[in-house]
């Protein structure tokens, strides 16, 4: 077992087909910027709230019962074990950054409990242990034994990397060995109804260097699409993974599977896997994604809809699906170094992931609609509590997605105020990103010889400028990396100017609820119009925005923990005549109404105040 | 048992709280008009196709197995019995109008088989009889014993009224008595998960004059909303029926329940039932209905959505839900004589019901979307085959909804070429409705004394004119009945002119996929734009219609069995640039594009040719 500090959430230090190597957790330290505020909330509020919920929902008690430390029945959903595992993963990421006695104690208790609940032969699933101990592996399609195992492995790897203990990793390995003894060529066939174990097995392989875990991940991926678990698209069992042309079925399942495929690719470099992923990625981005990066549009089956099926009010866009999209895109980025993956990862983080959690870290969205008529509020913990701890583990590790390295040097993918420290470079990054266009990088220490610092120039950026020690760099292109190869010295500076002009977007005409409408963005943030910010009496659903008039920016420190607001010209129409009719013959002129000033806020920050109508897509005036 | 020719589908001859009495089946005879074409197709094509499907799907065999005439297992959905019952009801309606040896023979065989399958004690449900004979009544919520019983009762009443045989009615009564022996005050409690038996029991009461059937219908209605079957809105068990304020849950269940409530109201006149129905009706019409009269917008749970949740592409609008809406509105009309119910009934028939069946009667829509990107086709029989035979029984009895009578005289609700014959009036109605605005009524025979002929003036009609013997009648108002009280003589004429001007409609701004869009109607018909009828290269999703330009009418005899088409001016935009993007910054001017001529066809006639995109709501130019 590798005792050297392993690299981040996904460890590509030794991956044969990775163009980018991940950095250890402590290589990037966020300072007082955008993401550090979220990490603080996550540590102080969300993790403690989450632990209380694990107690109250019975998820912890299930382990105590399975361990024989308590009597009782199984509580909660049959995959409740994964709630604890995801929380443990989040808590471990937090511990990797900052010692916190309270978190450490809860983590130690949980690890001890999990170890105590494990069966002699390594099996571990409290639902089956409590309710049906002889029924193991009898319903791969609907139950979640392998899914929960995957989350255990991810938690164990995070715990091992964050602490000096291999206590949970040993539990994970014993369970993985148990599973490996059951499944595989010549043994039991099948695939998990809910993918997750695939990516987790690859990470377990990276941590323990046991080939059999990688092979088992490949086995589960290869077993799909053969009808072994019913043949339905819902479970991605309708087509072999290498023949897929579009994302299909349950969105989280689809994207966890794709992340697992990417992990296998990183290790073995099978081109057919990459080709399939490329097709699916392209189809997702051009036909099945909300402008926020939200994916899985359909409530029914929590699934990808048909091409262009992207409603506003009833779009599903489960928070977990966007997290899964980030996970997949991260792995694709590690494999290829292509900017498009980092672009989508960032866009999804800012708009599709953190929209799923309130600014105080304790209230959540399961679906992330793009329109509200004033009746949509965030909730606390859900009965099916997949999203909250998924947000927690994502926020706790978000700094890990900022930077990678390779033989040429360093790649900066995400911008925030941070210190980056590797063997041969120490950089300070100062920025008010995503609010302000400037990013200043200062070299504090550099080794000898030429090193490339690659800076992502986001695709959304109109006229990016890069200066090295004050001298403007030529040929800068949005949607690509700017590679600066120098013999860096302490005191060198790199200045990025990524102009964040408000941009109105239109949608493909097949996205029919957006016909005649526009959405507003600035920098990496999608904006929305919430009723509370508009002049009294304004109905944002009946309002049109003037796309020809200038949009003005205004920082509001006191609003929603501090946001850049955008002010646009609009036209409000009088809707008082509508109360008793749903449809009426055209009579009143279409154009006309009262000119008003509209105010937009970042989409992620909506639904943090009183209930109010909200739109992302607003009618275009004229 | 009343052997006099009973009155129509819903017999209100003796209903204490009916303002309109239904007429016997043979009182109205359709001639070569709009509905007679549909009835011909229904008899010649749909009924024979349906019978083949009953054989192939195993629905008939289930009865043979239950009767001990065959061996085998239960086939198809657990409510497959109702497929046969609905087909039998349709076939009986056809027999009531025209003797057809083939139909009569199939009906006789089916009745014989059903009678043979009935248990000694009257119980009859082939699913339980074959698979779980001791399990009767153990799952009222999810299984469909009472639902199937209701369809048996409706079929039996129709069969009795159409033939001189009470063979099926006796089966129905034996089963009803069996159910009455199990359920009721002091006996077993509960309500059916799928309403239907309530309205059927009231009709059985009307036919047999056995009070206990009416009381049992009331019992099942009163048992709802008390959590006896789970307390979910899906089953309308979340609130007592008298406290309902909006339609909720599974749309067909909700509307069959409301129809049953209306039937009970017709008999007992309980004002609280009418008050609740009035609230629900108002909420449905002002917040939860597509412009086609389609109801139950949500795929998930086949349910009513939230207020204004009315998508275009994914609207559910199950054909059965619109049929159920017609059934409910018919009963409300019988109770109150209010024009609004007849208006909605007609609108729903033309736009929401017959959209569910192809022009050749053999291919169906389960959901009725308002938009297609070119990938939506009709199907043959469904695995869950509720809609096809439901359409058949509706078409076979549609003439029954045209006319009623009361002590004052006759009420004409629907217009078509027909002969109306009652004890004291014989009328000939000549019209090309719904294509042409003129309706000519000629009195062929009249009794002595004053009689009122009431003519519905549809709500959609702008400047209606009524002439009696050439003299214009004053004070004609749309959305109300024109009551003409005279001592009618043979040769008297009434001429209606119901101008059918093309009308553009806009939707309430909360109906957000229709923001900035208009829908087109003419007379009682909603129109749509199908890609096939537009200039080559036109994408109806990206096209805008000029609502200021004149819309021209043109009858096309050879198109879609003959339809009035509408031609409008439009603006086509070039969408070739869109292939690789889902969203893009506004760049090209919004207004502009190529002027084109658009052609609209009645919505009900779409999807009868090759696959093509279709929109009901089209963007408004300007």
Boltz contact constraints between the chains, C-beta under 6 A:
constraints:
  - contact:
      token1: [A, 286]
      token2: [B, 582]
      max_distance: 6.0
  - contact:
      token1: [A, 291]
      token2: [B, 583]
      max_distance: 6.0
  - contact:
      token1: [A, 299]
      token2: [B, 300]
      max_distance: 6.0
  - contact:
      token1: [A, 300]
      token2: [B, 299]
      max_distance: 6.0
  - contact:
      token1: [A, 300]
      token2: [B, 300]
      max_distance: 6.0
  - contact:
      token1: [A, 311]
      token2: [B, 311]
      max_distance: 6.0
  - contact:
      token1: [A, 312]
      token2: [B, 512]
      max_distance: 6.0
  - contact:
      token1: [A, 371]
      token2: [B, 512]
      max_distance: 6.0
  - contact:
      token1: [A, 373]
      token2: [B, 510]
      max_distance: 6.0
  - contact:
      token1: [A, 503]
      token2: [B, 585]
      max_distance: 6.0
  - contact:
      token1: [A, 504]
      token2: [B, 586]
      max_distance: 6.0
  - contact:
      token1: [A, 505]
      token2: [B, 583]
      max_distance: 6.0
  - contact:
      token1: [A, 505]
      token2: [B, 585]
      max_distance: 6.0
  - contact:
      token1: [A, 506]
      token2: [B, 586]
      max_distance: 6.0
  - contact:
      token1: [A, 507]
      token2: [B, 583]
      max_distance: 6.0
  - contact:
      token1: [A, 508]
      token2: [B, 578]
      max_distance: 6.0
  - contact:
      token1: [A, 508]
      token2: [B, 582]
      max_distance: 6.0
  - contact:
      token1: [A, 509]
      token2: [B, 541]
      max_distance: 6.0
  - contact:
      token1: [A, 509]
      token2: [B, 542]
      max_distance: 6.0
  - contact:
      token1: [A, 509]
      token2: [B, 575]
      max_distance: 6.0
  - contact:
      token1: [A, 510]
      token2: [B, 373]
      max_distance: 6.0
  - contact:
      token1: [A, 510]
      token2: [B, 541]
      max_distance: 6.0
  - contact:
      token1: [A, 512]
      token2: [B, 312]
      max_distance: 6.0
  - contact:
      token1: [A, 512]
      token2: [B, 371]
      max_distance: 6.0
  - contact:
      token1: [A, 512]
      token2: [B, 541]
      max_distance: 6.0
  - contact:
      token1: [A, 513]
      token2: [B, 513]
      max_distance: 6.0
  - contact:
      token1: [A, 515]
      token2: [B, 619]
      max_distance: 6.0
  - contact:
      token1: [A, 516]
      token2: [B, 516]
      max_distance: 6.0
  - contact:
      token1: [A, 516]
      token2: [B, 619]
      max_distance: 6.0
  - contact:
      token1: [A, 541]
      token2: [B, 509]
      max_distance: 6.0
  - contact:
      token1: [A, 541]
      token2: [B, 510]
      max_distance: 6.0
  - contact:
      token1: [A, 541]
      token2: [B, 512]
      max_distance: 6.0
  - contact:
      token1: [A, 542]
      token2: [B, 509]
      max_distance: 6.0
  - contact:
      token1: [A, 547]
      token2: [B, 586]
      max_distance: 6.0
  - contact:
      token1: [A, 575]
      token2: [B, 509]
      max_distance: 6.0
  - contact:
      token1: [A, 578]
      token2: [B, 508]
      max_distance: 6.0
  - contact:
      token1: [A, 582]
      token2: [B, 286]
      max_distance: 6.0
  - contact:
      token1: [A, 582]
      token2: [B, 508]
      max_distance: 6.0
  - contact:
      token1: [A, 583]
      token2: [B, 291]
      max_distance: 6.0
  - contact:
      token1: [A, 583]
      token2: [B, 505]
      max_distance: 6.0
  - contact:
      token1: [A, 583]
      token2: [B, 507]
      max_distance: 6.0
  - contact:
      token1: [A, 585]
      token2: [B, 503]
      max_distance: 6.0
  - contact:
      token1: [A, 585]
      token2: [B, 505]
      max_distance: 6.0
  - contact:
      token1: [A, 586]
      token2: [B, 504]
      max_distance: 6.0
  - contact:
      token1: [A, 586]
      token2: [B, 506]
      max_distance: 6.0
  - contact:
      token1: [A, 586]
      token2: [B, 547]
      max_distance: 6.0
  - contact:
      token1: [A, 619]
      token2: [B, 515]
      max_distance: 6.0
  - contact:
      token1: [A, 619]
      token2: [B, 516]
      max_distance: 6.0
